[in-house]
Amino acid sequence: MALQFTDATFDEVLNNNTVVVADFWAEWCGPCRMVGPSIEQLAEEYAGKAAIGKVDIEENDDLATQYAIRNIPTVLFFKNGQLVDKMVGAAPKSAYEEKLKALL
């Protein structure tokens, strides 16, 4: 199951994991609901190798502002606490997995 990242916990997640994948989404966003199952599957498949989770922008606007999230879904990829890649808009699971594998 994908983790739930929040304004309060995200820095700790970045500091304690080599690779982090964060899906910025909102309940009312249709494309976000299409991406959600892919993120959930990746979280299960890569458990213990990467921290993969979701950031609800409605509840965590500080993170959305900090990372200049203007469109959702936006998936950010971090390595060693640094933002290294991002994908904006819905994409197939394989596209997210390809970027994830490159960071591992």
C-alpha positions in Angstrom: 0.0 0.0 0.0 1.3 3.5 -0.9 2.4 5.6 2.0 0.5 8.9 2.8 3.0 11.8 2.8 2.1 15.0 4.6 3.5 18.4 5.2 4.6 17.3 8.6 6.2 14.0 7.6 7.8 14.5 4.2 11.2 15.8 5.3 11.6 12.8 7.5 10.7 10.5 4.6 13.3 12.2 2.4 16.0 11.9 5.1 15.3 8.3 5.8 15.0 6.8 2.3 17.4 6.7 -0.6 14.7 6.8 -3.2 11.3 8.5 -2.7 8.4 8.7 -5.2 5.6 11.1 -4.4 2.3 11.3 -6.3 0.7 14.7 -5.9 -3.0 14.2 -6.4 -6.6 15.3 -5.3 -9.8 13.4 -4.8 -11.7 15.4 -7.5 -9.0 14.8 -10.2 -10.0 12.2 -12.8 -6.5 11.5 -14.2 -5.2 11.2 -10.6 -7.6 8.3 -10.0 -6.2 6.7 -13.2 -2.6 7.0 -11.8 -3.5 5.9 -8.3 -3.6 2.1 -8.9 -0.2 2.2 -10.6 1.3 4.0 -7.7 -0.3 1.5 -5.3 1.1 -1.5 -7.3 4.6 0.1 -7.4 4.5 0.7 -3.7 3.8 -3.0 -3.1 6.3 -4.3 -5.6 9.2 -2.0 -4.4 8.5 -2.1 -0.7 11.8 -2.0 1.2 13.6 -0.6 -1.9 11.8 2.8 -2.2 9.3 4.9 -0.2 6.4 5.3 -2.6 3.4 7.4 -1.6 0.8 10.0 -2.2 0.4 13.6 -1.3 -3.1 15.0 -1.2 -2.7 18.6 -2.3 -5.9 19.7 -0.7 -4.6 18.7 2.7 -0.9 19.4 2.2 -0.7 22.7 0.3 2.7 23.5 1.8 4.3 20.6 -0.1 2.4 21.5 -3.2 3.7 25.1 -3.0 7.3 24.0 -2.1 7.5 21.9 -5.2 5.6 24.3 -7.4 2.9 21.8 -8.3 0.7 23.5 -10.8 -1.0 20.5 -12.5 -2.0 17.1 -11.1 -1.2 14.3 -11.2 2.4 15.2 -10.8 4.8 12.4 -9.7 8.2 13.6 -8.2 11.2 11.3 -8.0 13.8 11.9 -5.3 17.2 10.3 -4.7 19.3 11.0 -1.6 16.9 13.8 -0.6 17.2 15.7 -3.9 14.5 16.1 -6.5 15.9 14.4 -9.6 12.9 13.9 -12.0 9.2 14.5 -12.4 6.3 13.4 -14.6 3.2 15.7 -15.1 0.0 14.1 -16.2 -1.3 10.6 -16.3 1.1 7.9 -17.7 1.1 4.1 -17.7 2.6 2.2 -14.8 5.6 1.2 -17.0 6.6 4.9 -17.4 6.8 5.4 -13.6 8.5 2.1 -13.1 11.2 2.9 -15.7 12.1 6.1 -13.9 12.0 4.3 -10.5 14.3 1.5 -11.7 16.8 4.1 -13.0 17.1 5.5 -9.4 17.6 2.1 -7.7 
